[in-house]
């Protein structure tokens, strides 16, 4: 597993962003070169930067600033803040680009960069990052400017908070007790500020930004990292809980009983509520778990549109369609700010609080319609022992074996969709199998019409896949 991880993570330029080990793969010099490549590609004049709480973030920020300013680019330094904060700033103020220094949910030894261009359009592979990489590799940068760029520190907190609050009616929100786990990332920086406007009792966990992540890794998708928040919700009689990843661009919800709510259920419920208000609109979703989202969108007059997983694909489709809303199982939830589309971790919290107040329901009761849907948690498989010399070959080998085995006549008629690696749909169950863009694993998700069928298919598929791979703890 360790060798495969190193092999996969030595590639700095990823599908959606850049990530690697610090300082071997990413450091101040690498950041300086990235800044020059990005400036050359986008012809930037004004660029915003921000960073999460990782200890290497300041050094990488200094490298970016040096690269940008040497080529005459002005840098707006937002300091330590979340990725949604950075994306918003680029769209709202009309900057030419933005760079968030983060490795998201990954352990402390990693760092990386998420990049957007004008109007917060993602710079990812097939969306410009491949061109940035080419310039980075060949070193053919724009000439050094005689006039260096300026660096300005800027606090955009008020504009960001006011824009988030515009999606709800603040006066309708009743008092609630909510546990927030920032995981020592940046998620806690804005919570007290935004909720001073909301009649809410905040129970903070791990709010101090600390890139050592002393309590747990900034990955709330692992049950082991949710033990503290679950216990606090129960002992504190909280109405619900929210956990953030390292750069706080994803929202993970726990109900009042300590139960994790699958991300697709959050997306479906919020899509329905927005459609009730707007009457119609496109709802963008992905293939991992889609039945509930599609059904809720159609029930309330929306048009569900399937896209490939990843924020670049979501935002590209949302921009083309001027879509109302979008969301992933992973907790990325995308909003239309009229002139730009960005993921936001605070608006979903406010929306659910508004719904609880409006309908006079507990958090778990907001999700009553999900009870007839049966979705697995996302299961991850280490493919080290699979046939193949590279991780891509190993992934392909396992995916091909799964397709061959689970498209037999005994399962009935099926449809295959390869929009996102492999999705197979039967009349009473479906699954999606795809490699992670950031971790050296295959991810499996299953949906079924009944709980019993879901449990049977989970056992059957995981047992089969473990012939060629190893299932990792949830």
C-alpha positions in Angstrom: 0.0 0.0 0.0 2.8 2.4 0.9 4.7 1.9 -2.3 1.5 2.3 -4.4 0.7 5.5 -2.5 4.1 7.0 -3.2 3.9 6.1 -6.8 0.5 7.7 -7.2 1.3 10.8 -5.2 4.6 11.5 -7.0 2.5 12.8 -9.8 2.0 16.4 -8.7 -0.5 17.4 -11.3 -3.7 15.5 -10.7 -7.1 15.4 -12.4 -8.6 18.2 -10.4 -5.7 19.9 -8.7 -2.1 19.5 -7.5 -1.1 17.4 -4.5 2.0 15.7 -3.2 4.3 15.1 -0.3 5.9 18.1 1.4 8.7 19.0 0.8 9.7 16.3 -1.8 7.0 17.0 -4.3 5.7 20.4 -3.3 7.6 23.3 -1.7 8.4 27.0 -2.2 10.3 26.5 -5.4 7.6 24.4 -7.0 5.0 26.9 -6.0 7.1 29.8 -7.5 7.3 27.8 -10.8 3.5 27.1 -10.7 2.8 30.8 -10.2 4.9 31.6 -13.3 3.3 28.9 -15.4 -0.2 30.0 -14.4 0.6 33.6 -15.1 1.9 32.7 -18.5 -1.2 30.7 -19.4 -3.9 33.0 -18.0 -2.0 36.3 -18.6 -3.0 37.2 -15.0 -2.9 40.7 -13.5 -4.6 40.1 -10.1 -4.6 36.7 -8.3 -6.0 35.8 -4.9 -4.3 33.2 -2.7 -5.4 31.5 0.5 -4.2 28.5 2.6 -5.4 25.9 5.0 -3.8 25.2 8.4 -1.0 22.9 7.2 2.4 23.9 8.6 3.9 24.0 5.1 1.2 26.5 3.8 3.0 29.7 4.6 6.2 28.6 2.8 4.2 27.5 -0.3 2.3 30.8 -0.2 5.6 32.7 -0.1 6.7 30.8 -3.2 3.5 31.6 -5.0 3.8 35.3 -4.1 7.4 35.4 -5.3 6.5 33.8 -8.7 3.5 36.0 -9.3 5.1 39.3 -8.3 8.3 38.7 -10.3 6.1 38.6 -13.4 4.2 41.7 -12.4 1.1 40.1 -11.0 -0.7 41.7 -8.0 -1.5 39.2 -5.2 -4.5 39.5 -2.9 -3.5 37.5 0.2 -6.6 36.2 2.0 -4.5 34.5 4.7 -5.6 31.3 6.3 -9.1 30.5 5.1 -11.3 27.8 3.4 -11.3 26.9 -0.2 -14.9 28.1 -0.7 -13.8 31.4 0.7 -11.0 31.6 -2.0 -13.3 30.5 -4.8 -15.9 33.1 -3.8 -13.4 35.9 -3.8 -12.3 35.2 -7.4 -15.9 35.2 -8.6 -17.2 38.1 -6.5 -14.3 40.6 -7.1 -13.5 39.6 -10.6 -9.9 38.4 -10.0 -8.1 36.7 -12.9 -7.3 33.6 -10.8 -7.1 32.1 -7.4 -5.0 29.5 -5.7 -5.9 27.6 -2.5 -3.0 25.9 -0.8 -4.4 22.7 0.6 -4.4 18.9 0.5 -8.0 18.8 1.6 -8.7 15.6 3.7 -5.3 14.1 3.3 -2.8 13.7 6.2 -0.4 16.4 7.4 2.5 15.2 5.3 0.8 16.3 2.1 0.0 19.7 0.6 -1.2 21.0 -2.8 -3.0 23.6 -4.7 -6.6 24.1 -6.0 -6.6 26.6 -8.9 -9.4 28.6 -10.5 -9.4 31.2 -13.3 -11.7 34.1 -14.0 -15.3 33.8 -12.7 -14.0 30.9 -10.5 -13.8 28.5 -13.4 -11.8 25.5 -12.3 -8.4 24.9 -13.8 -8.2 21.1 -13.9 -7.1 18.5 -16.4 -9.1 19.0 -19.7 -9.9 22.5 -18.3 -6.5 24.1 -18.6 -4.3 22.4 -16.0 -2.7 20.3 -18.7 -1.6 23.5 -20.4 -0.3 24.9 -17.1 1.7 21.7 -16.6 3.2 21.9 -20.1 4.4 25.4 -19.4 5.6 24.3 -15.9 7.6 21.5 -17.5 9.2 23.5 -20.3 9.9 26.6 -18.3 8.8 29.0 -21.1 7.4 31.7 -18.7 6.4 35.2 -19.4 9.3 37.6 -19.1 10.2 39.0 -15.6 8.5 42.4 -15.2 10.4 45.5 -14.5 7.6 46.5 -12.2 7.0 43.9 -9.6 3.4 43.1 -8.5 2.0 44.3 -5.2 0.8 42.2 -2.3 -2.3 43.2 -0.5 -3.9 41.6 2.5 -7.6 41.6 2.3 -10.5 40.5 4.6 -13.5 39.6 2.6 -15.4 38.0 5.5 -18.4 40.4 5.5 -19.1 40.0 1.8 -18.7 36.2 2.0 -21.0 35.9 5.0 -23.7 38.2 3.5 -23.7 36.3 0.3 -24.1 33.0 2.2 -27.0 34.5 4.2 -28.7 35.6 1.0 -29.7 32.0 0.3 -31.9 31.8 3.4 -34.4 33.8 5.5 -32.4 34.4 8.6 -35.4 35.6 10.6 -37.1 32.2 10.2 -34.3 30.2 11.9 -35.2 29.0 15.5 -32.6 28.4 18.2 -30.6 25.2 17.8 -27.7 23.5 19.6 -25.1 22.4 17.0 -21.7 20.7 17.4 -19.1 21.8 14.9 -15.9 19.8 14.4 -13.3 21.8 12.5 -10.7 19.0 12.8 -8.0 21.7 13.5 -8.4 22.8 9.9 -9.9 26.1 8.9 -13.5 25.2 9.3 -13.9 27.0 12.6 -12.5 30.4 11.5 -15.9 31.6 10.2 -18.4 29.7 12.3 -18.5 32.0 15.2 -18.6 35.0 12.9 -21.5 33.8 10.7 -23.5 32.4 13.7 -23.3 35.6 15.7 -26.2 36.5 13.3 -28.0 33.3 14.0 -29.8 32.4 17.2 -27.7 29.2 17.7 -25.8 27.6 20.5 -22.4 26.6 19.1 -20.5 23.6 20.6 -17.0 23.9 19.1 -14.6 21.0 18.6 -11.0 21.4 17.4 -11.4 25.0 16.3 -7.7 26.0 16.7 -6.0 25.7 13.3 -3.2 23.3 13.8 -1.5 21.6 10.8 -0.3 18.7 12.9 -4.0 17.7 13.3 -3.4 16.5 16.8 -6.9 15.0 17.5 -7.6 13.2 14.1 -6.8 13.5 10.4 -8.9 16.1 8.6 -11.0 13.4 7.0 -14.5 13.2 8.5 -15.6 10.5 6.1 -13.8 7.9 8.2 -15.9 6.7 11.1 -12.9 6.7 13.4 -12.5 10.4 12.9 -16.2 11.0 13.8 -16.1 9.4 17.2 -15.6 12.6 19.1 -18.4 14.6 17.4 -20.8 11.7 17.7 -20.1 11.4 21.4 -20.4 15.2 21.9 -23.8 15.3 20.1 -25.2 12.6 22.3 -23.8 13.8 25.6 -24.6 17.4 24.8 -28.2 16.7 23.5 -27.3 18.6 20.4 -29.8 19.0 17.5 -27.2 17.9 15.0 -23.5 18.1 14.2 -21.3 19.3 11.3 -17.7 18.1 10.5 -15.4 19.8 8.0 -12.4 18.5 6.1 -9.1 20.3 6.2 -10.0 23.1 3.8 -13.6 23.3 4.8 -15.2 23.1 1.4 -17.3 20.0 2.3 -20.0 19.6 4.8 -20.5 16.4 6.7 -23.7 16.0 8.7 -24.5 13.9 11.8 -28.1 13.8 13.1 -29.2 14.2 16.7 -28.8 10.4 17.3 -25.2 10.4 16.1 -26.0 8.9 12.7 -24.0 9.9 9.6 -26.2 11.2 6.7 -25.1 10.0 3.3 -24.0 12.9 1.1 -26.5 12.1 -1.7 -29.4 12.4 0.8 -28.2 15.9 1.8 -28.0 16.9 -1.9 -31.5 15.5 -2.7 -33.2 17.2 0.3 -31.6 20.5 -0.5 -32.4 20.2 -4.2 -36.0 19.6 -3.4 -36.2 22.7 -1.1 -34.6 24.9 -3.7 -37.0 23.7 -6.3 -39.9 24.4 -4.0 -38.7 28.0 -3.9 -37.7 28.5 -7.5 -40.2 26.2 -9.2 -37.8 24.7 -11.7 -34.1 24.4 -12.6 -31.4 21.9 -13.5 -30.0 19.8 -10.7 -26.5 18.5 -11.4 -25.4 15.2 -9.9 -22.9 12.4 -10.4 -23.0 8.6 -10.8 -21.9 7.2 -7.5 -25.4 7.4 -5.9 -28.1 9.1 -7.9 -31.6 7.5 -7.4 -32.7 9.7 -4.5 -31.4 12.9 -6.1 -33.0 12.2 -9.5 -36.3 11.3 -7.9 -36.4 14.3 -5.7 -35.5 16.6 -8.6 -38.2 15.2 -10.8 -40.8 15.2 -8.0 -40.4 18.9 -7.4 -40.2 20.1 -11.1 -36.4 20.0 -11.6 -34.3 18.5 -14.4 -31.6 16.1 -13.1 -28.4 16.1 -15.1 -25.7 13.5 -14.6 -22.1 14.6 -15.0 -18.7 13.1 -14.2 -17.6 13.4 -10.6 -15.3 16.3 -9.8 -15.8 20.1 -9.3 -14.5 21.0 -12.7 -17.1 18.9 -14.5 -19.9 20.1 -12.1 -19.1 23.8 -12.5 -18.6 23.6 -16.2 -22.0 22.0 -16.7 -23.6 24.4 -14.2 -22.2 27.4 -16.0 -23.4 26.1 -19.4 -26.9 25.5 -18.1 -27.0 28.2 -15.5 -28.1 25.4 -13.2 -29.9 26.0 -10.0 -27.9 23.6 -7.8 -25.6 20.6 -7.7 -23.9 18.2 -5.3 -21.8 15.1 -4.8 -22.0 12.2 -2.4 -18.6 13.4 -1.1 -20.1 16.5 0.5 -19.2 19.1 -2.2 -22.4 21.2 -2.7 -22.4 23.7 -5.6 -24.3 27.0 -5.7 -25.2 29.4 -8.4 -24.0 32.9 -7.4 -25.4 34.3 -10.7 -22.1 35.1 -12.4 -20.1 32.2 -11.0 -20.6 28.7 -9.6 -18.8 27.5 -6.4 -19.0 24.9 -3.8 -19.9 26.2 -0.4 -19.9 24.5 3.1 -21.9 27.1 5.1 -25.0 27.5 3.0 -26.2 23.9 3.4 -26.0 24.2 7.2 -28.1 27.4 7.1 -30.6 25.8 4.7 -31.2 22.8 6.8 -31.6 25.0 9.9 -34.2 27.0 8.0 -36.0 23.8 7.0 -36.0 22.5 10.6 -37.5 25.8 11.7 -40.0 26.1 8.8 -41.3 22.5 9.1 -40.9 22.2 12.9 -38.9 19.0 12.5 -35.9 17.4 14.1 -32.8 17.0 11.9 -33.5 13.3 11.3 -37.1 14.0 10.4 -36.0 16.3 7.5 -34.7 13.1 5.9 -37.8 11.0 6.3 -38.1 10.5 2.5 -34.7 8.9 2.4 -35.9 5.9 4.4 -37.1 4.0 1.4 -33.7 4.4 -0.3 -30.8 2.1 0.5 -27.3 3.2 -0.3 -24.0 1.9 0.9 -21.3 4.0 2.4 -18.4 4.5 0.0 -16.1 1.5 0.2 -12.4 1.8 -0.7 -10.2 -0.9 -2.0 -6.4 -1.1 -2.1 -5.4 -2.8 -5.4 -1.8 -3.4 -4.6 -2.1 -7.2 -5.1 -3.9 -6.8 -8.4 -2.3 -7.7 -11.7 -0.4 -4.8 -13.3 2.8 -2.8 -13.1 1.3 0.6 -12.4 -1.6 1.7 -10.3 -3.6 2.5 -13.5 -3.1 -1.0 -14.8 -4.1 -2.5 -11.5 -7.2 -0.3 -11.4 -8.2 -1.4 -14.9 -7.6 -5.0 -14.1 -10.0 -5.0 -11.1 -12.6 -2.9 -12.9 -12.6 -5.3 -15.9 -12.9 -8.3 -13.6 -15.8 -6.7 -11.7 -17.6 -5.8 -15.0 -17.1 -9.3 -16.3 -18.5 -11.0 -13.2 -21.4 -8.6 -12.4 -22.9 -8.4 -15.9 -24.1 -12.0 -16.1 -27.6 -13.2 -17.0 -28.4 -14.2 -13.4 -28.7 -10.6 -12.5 -31.1 -9.8 -15.3 -31.1 -7.0 -17.8 -28.7 -4.2 -17.2 -27.3 -0.9 -18.6 -23.7 0.1 -18.5 -22.6 3.8 -18.3 -19.0 4.7 -18.6 -19.3 8.4 -17.8 -17.4 7.8 -14.6 -15.4 4.6 -15.1 -18.1 2.0 -14.6 -21.8 2.2 -13.6 -24.0 -0.8 -14.0 -27.8 -0.4 -13.5 -30.3 -3.2 -12.9 -34.0 -2.7 -12.2 -33.5 -3.2 -8.5 -29.9 -2.4 -7.8 -26.9 -0.5 -9.2 -23.3 0.2 -8.5 -20.5 2.5 -9.5 -16.8 1.6 -9.4 -14.2 4.3 -10.0 -10.6 5.1 -9.0 -10.1 8.0 -6.6 -8.5 11.1 -8.2 -6.4 11.7 -5.0 -6.0 8.4 -3.1 -4.6 5.2 -4.4 -7.9 3.3 -4.1 -10.9 2.1 -6.0 -14.2 3.4 -4.7 -17.3 1.3 -4.8 -20.9 2.6 -4.2 -24.0 0.4 -4.3 -27.7 1.3 -4.3 -30.6 -1.2 -4.0 -34.4 -1.2 -3.7 -34.4 -3.0 -0.4 -32.1 -3.1 2.6 -31.8 -6.9 2.4 -30.8 -6.7 -1.3 -28.3 -4.0 -0.5 -26.7 -6.0 2.2 -26.5 -9.1 0.0 -24.9 -7.2 -2.9 -22.4 -5.5 -0.5 -21.3 -8.9 0.7 -21.2 -10.4 -2.8 -19.3 -7.5 -4.4 -16.8 -7.0 -1.6 -16.1 -10.7 -1.3 -15.4 -10.9 -5.0 -13.3 -7.8 -5.1 -11.1 -9.0 -2.2 -9.8 -11.7 -4.6 -7.8 -9.0 -6.3 -7.8 -6.2 -3.7 -8.1 -5.4 0.0 -11.1 -3.5 1.4 -10.0 -0.6 3.7 -11.9 0.3 6.9 -14.9 2.6 6.6 
